Amino acid sequence: MPIAPSRKTAFDILRRVGSEGAYSSVLLAESAETLEDRDRALCHEVTLGTLRRQMYLDAVIAVHSSKPLYKIDPEVLIALRMGIYQLEFLDRVPAHAAVNDSVALVVRAGKRSAKGFVNAVLRSSARRPSRNEFADPVEELSVVGSHPRPLLERWIDRFGFEGAKALVEINNSPPPSDFRFTVRFDRLPDEERKEVENYAASVSTPGNLVEGSFRAGSSDRRLRELFEKGLIYFQDEGSQLVAKAVSGRPTDAVLDACAAPGSKSTAIARSIDPGRGLLVACELNEARANGLKGNCLRQGADFVHVIRADASRPLAFADGTFDKVLVDAPCTGTGTIAANPEIRYRMTAADLKDLPGKQLAILKNASKAVKSGGVLIYSTCSLEREENEAVAESFLAQSVEFEPASANVPGQLSDDAGWVNIFPQEHGTSGFFIAAFRRSG
């Protein structure tokens, strides 16, 4: 029997995530056109579910395997994880299909000698569910929730055990499908625009944080068609909030210093009058810059000027060029683990030592492009203080011409210092940090 396309694609994606450091969200998007709807849904479920439950799945494998995990070939381990995930978490998948395809996948990967081993482990786990013992509740939450203990302990220190547990549960659930309209939608004739608007509203609910944000109730073919036509864009509401903090007058000159893939740039573009305002988006990597251009074009934001530039080095703009500058800095991304589950396994202590320095350097370079009286917005999709409050405070301490400013977001989202923290377990979106600074001199 041939291997189901959904499992074949999921296996290939998981192998690349493990061996190349690729991101599942990118690979799943690339594979979307090659799969039928039903296969696409199962591929997403198996890929993301296997990543979300990886530590727990490994604990199950360890109970039923005659070999220690470190001696199992990576391709064989992926097939085992996929098989056990389907056996334990997917009621509608027949056990024989999960087992047979997992065995076939290791053969396809050139590991024919592991056929009997994979078959034995999966059948043993199906017959005799494992019962792991844990030293303490933190270890149990770490293993069962598949979050490395050092990361989990950081969150327990900040949110308490129950808050961290709620965050783990959010991270192990499919993220909501938030979307917004695009510049291309804004240019539709009134009647057509109203019809699209009414349909989108009929299959969604309004967002809680951003006016004009919608949350789709379920996967919908017509919504995907509207996305493919460039009339709507799927973007987490927290990410939309960052763009909202930057959006302002139609005549503003705006710089997005770290723009790819363009989600925030294209959201900001809806507030810009291309005849009177200016929007510049920077990206260093050539492939990502081309992707950014394509994203702008598809959404009708063809007036966005995409420039290849390294924001960690001095930017080639005259001082005081822009009314608003956004620094959506590279970060650990711990606020987006629900959408990018592999992030939890990749974060290291070194990241929190190295990244803040880079973030601060980018912020300082970008600040020179802000006009007197203009606003600099700093954001990350991280939950970690080292990348958020600490960087914002260091910038203020070293940049006497800037002072704290209120971000253009609902007031209740700001804390006493004026910083904005969006937490998944509290706001139901990806996690983001936003800080605004005004240039006084």
N, C-alpha and C positions, 0 to 999 in steps of 0.2 A: 504493500500500500504506500502511495506517495505521502510525504510529510505535508501536513497542512501549511499553506502559505503563511498563515499568521504566525505559527510557531517557528517556521524557517526564518522569517524576517526578524522575529523577536530574538532568536538565538544569535543571528548575525549582528544585531544592534548591541546586545549584551556583550558579545565578544569584543566589539570595537570600544565600547565604554570601558571595559576592563583593560584592554591591551594598548589602546591609543589615547586614553584620557578624553575620549569624545563625550559629548553631551547627548543624553537620550532624547531630549526635546528636539534637538536639531535633527537627529537621525530619524526620529519618528515623523517629523514634518517632511523630510525628504522621501520617505517611503510611502507617504499617503497616496500618491498617484498610482502606485503599483498594485494596490490592494482593493478588493471589493469592500463595500461597507462593513459586512459582517466580519471579514478577515481583519479589516483595519481595527475594529473595536476590540477583537480578541488579542491582536498584536499589542495594542496599547495596554490592555489590562495585564497581559503576561509580562511585558517588558517592565512597566512601571511597578507592578505588584512585586515582581521578583526583586527589583532594586530596593523597594521600600521595606521588604521583609528579609533582606539578605542575611543579617546576623541571626535572626531566628531560624531561617532555613538551614544555615550552616550548623546551628546547634542540633537541629533534627538530623541532619546528615551524619553528624559526629556520633549520634546514638546508634544509628543503623549501619554504619560503614565499618568494614574490617580494616580500613586504612585511615590514618590520621589525615586531616584536611590538607595539610601542607604537601602530602605526597600524591594528591589527586590532581591530574592534569587540568589546566584551566577550562578547556572545552568540556571535559567530563563534569567538572563542578558546575558549570553553567547549566548543562542539561539536567543535572540532578536538582539544582535550585528551581528551575522551571517546572520540572515534574512535580516536586513536592508542593510548590506554590499552588499549582492547579488542583492537586489532590486535597489540599487542606482548605483552600479559600474559594474555589470556584465550583459551586454545587452543580452547575449546568454542564460542566465538562465531564464526559464519561471517563472513568478511571483508566480503562484500557487505552483510550486515545492519548491520554497524558503520558502513560507509561510507554506505549509503543512508539510514539513520536520522539520521546526523549532518547530511547534506545537508537532509533534511526538517525537522530541528530549526531550522536557521537560517531556513528559509522560514516555519515556524511563529512564529519570533521576529520576523518582519517584516523579515528581511534577505535577501530573495529575490535581490538582486544578487550575493550572496556564494556562491550555489550552485556555480558553476563553480570558484571559488577553493577552497572546501572540498573538493570532489570531487578537484581536481588535487593538493592537498597530501596528502590521505589516500592516494590511489592511488600517488603518488610515494614516500611513506614505506613503503607496503606492498611496492613493487617493489625499493626501494633503501634498506635499513636504514642509518641514519646512524652515522657513526663520529666521535665528538667527540674532540678533543684537549684535554688539560688541562695547566695550568702546573705542577701539583704534586699529590701524593696528597690533600691537603686539599680542593683545588678539585674533584677527581674525586669524592670522597666527598660533598661538598656538592651537586654537580649530580646525580650518579647517585642519591644517597640523598635528594635534595630536602629539604635542611636549609640554611637561610641560613648563610653562612660565619661571621658573627659569633657566632651561637649555637653552631655546631659548634666553633669555636675555644675558647669558654668550656668546653665539655665535654672537649675534648682537654687543656686545662690541668688539669682536675680528675681525669679518669679515664684519661688517656693516649689515644693514637690508637686502640689496639685496643679499649679500653673504650668510647670514643665511637662507634666503628664498630659495636660490639655494640648500643649504645643505638639507633643509627639503624636497624639491622635490626629490633629489637623494635618501634620506632615505625612501621615500614612493614609490619608484620604485623598481622592481625586480633587484637584483644585477646581473652583467654580469657573465657568466659561463667561467671563466678562467681556463686553465689547462696547465700542463707540462708533459713531459715524465719522466719515472722513471728509476731506476737502472735496473729493470727487462727488460725494453725496450732496454737499452744500451747493454744488453747481447744477444739480438736476433741475429740470423745470418744476414749478411749484406742485403740480398735480402728481407727478411721478415721485417727487420727494415725499409728499404726504402719504402716498400709498406704501412706500418702503418703510416710512416711519411707523405707520399704523401696524404693519405686519410685524416689524421687529418688536414693537411694544406688546403685541398679542402673544408672543412666545417667550417673554422675558419679564423680569421685574426691575424697577428702577434701583440704581445703586444707592448705597447708604452714605457714601462719602463725597461723591462727585456728581454734580448735576450733568445729565447727558450720558451717564454710564448705565449700562444695562447688564443684567445677569440672566443668561439663557437658562431655561428650565431643563433642557435636555438637548442632546445632539439633534440638529435639525438640518435637513438637506438644503432647504432654501436659504437658511442663514449661511451655510457654507458657500452657496452660489453667490450670495451678496458679498461675502468675503473675497471670493475669487474675482469678482467684478470690481473690487476696490471700493465698494460703497460702505462696508463696515470693516472694522479692524478689531481682532480679538486682543485685548490688552487688560491685564489685571487692574482692578480698580485702584489698588495702591500705587501702581505705576502711573495711572492716569492722574492721581492726586499730585504726583511730582510735577507732571506737565502743567497741571492747573496752577501750581505755585509759581510757575514761570509765565504763564499766559497773562497778557495784559492789554495794552493799547494796540490797535491795528498798525500804528506808525512806529512801533518799537523796533529797534535793531537788537536782535537776539543771537547769542552764540551758544550752541550746545557743544561743549568741549570734548565730550566722550560719547559720541552719538549712536554708534552702531548698536543694534540693528535698525534703529530709527523709530522705535515706538513712541518715544517722548517727543522727538523732533516733529514727527508728523502730527502728533496731537497738538503741539504748540502752533503748528502751521495754520490750524483753523482759526486762530486769533489774529493772524497777521494779514494785512492788506498788501499783496505782493507789489502793488504800484507805489506804495508809500512806506512800507516797512521792509525789514531785512531779516532773513533767517539763515545762519551759517551753521553747518553741522560738520564736525571734525571726526576723522577716524584714521588711524595710522595704517592698519593692515589693508593691503590692496583688495583682497577678496571680500573682506567685510565692508570696505568702502563701496565696492561695486554692489554688494547686497543692499547697503543703505540707499544707494541711488535708485535701485530697482524698487525698493519699498516706497520711497517717495513718489516715484512715477506711477506706481500702481494705485496709490491713494489720491492721485491728482495733485500732489504737492510738488509739482515740477519746478517751482520757483525756489526751492531750498537749495542753497549752494553747498555742495558736498566737497570738502577739502581734505586731502590727506595731510595729517599733522599729528605730531607726538606731543600731547599735552603735558607730559612729564618733563618736557624741555621748553624753553621760552618760545612762545607762540609769535608768529609773524604778523601781528596786528598792532597798529599804533595804539599807544596808551589811550584809554578812554573812548574806544570805538563803539561800545555796545551799551544799550540801556539795561539789558539783563544778560547775565551769563549763567548757564547751568553747568555744574560739574557733577555729573552722575558717575561717581568714581568707581573704578574697578575695586571689587571687594570680595570677601569670602562668600557672599550670597546666602548666608544662613537664613535669611527671611524668605527664600524662595525654594526651600527644600521640598515642599509639596509638589512643585512642578519639576524640580530637578533633584530627584532623590539621591543621586550619586554624590552630591556635594557633601553630605554628612560624613562620608567615608574618606574624603580627600582633604578636609581641613586639618591643618597641623598647628601646633603652637608657634612654629616659625612664621606662619602666615600673619599672626597677630602681632609679631614683632616687625615684620618687613613691610606689610601693606600700609599701615598708618603713615609711615614716612613718605611713601609714594603718593598717597592720597593728599597729604599736606603739600607736597611739592606741586602737584597738579593744581591744587586750590590756589596756591600763591601765584603760579604762572598765569592762570586764568584771570585772577583778580586784577591784573594790570590792564586788562581790556575793558574794565568796567568804567563807565563815565562817572564823573562827580555827581552824586545824587542817585546813581544807578544801583542796581541790586545784584548781588551774587548769591546764587542758591547752590547749596551743597547737599547732595543726597547719596545714599547707598541703599542697597537691598540687604543690608546686614542687620543682625540683632545685637551685635557686639559693641560694647561701649568704647573699646579701643579704636574702632573705626568710625565711630559716630561722635558722641559728645566730646571725647578726648581730642579728636582732630579739630572739631569746631572751636574748642577752647584754646588749643594751641595756635590756631590761625588768628584768633582775636588778640591773643597775647603778643603775637609777632607782627601784626598788621595794624598799626595805630590809626591808619586812615579809614578803617572799617569799624562799624559798630553793629550790634545785633539789630535785626529788623524782623517785623512780623511777616511770616510766610503767608501767601495768598491762599489760605485754606481755612475751613471752619474753625472758629476760635477755640472750641472745646477740645480740639486735637492737640493744641500746644500746651506744653508744661510751663511751670513758673519761669523757666529760663528762656522760653520762646522756642525751644526745640520741639519738633514733631516726631513722635515715635508711633508707628503703626505696627501692631503686633498681631500675627495671624490668629492666635487664640482669643483675642479680644475684639478684633475688627472684621474677621472673616475674609481677609485678603492676604496677599503676600506681605511680608514685613518690610517696612521702609523707614528710613530716618531722613528728615528734612531740616535744614538750618538755613536761615536767610541773613545776609549781611548787607548793610547799606554803606556805600562809599561817601564819606563826608568831605574828603579833600582830594 
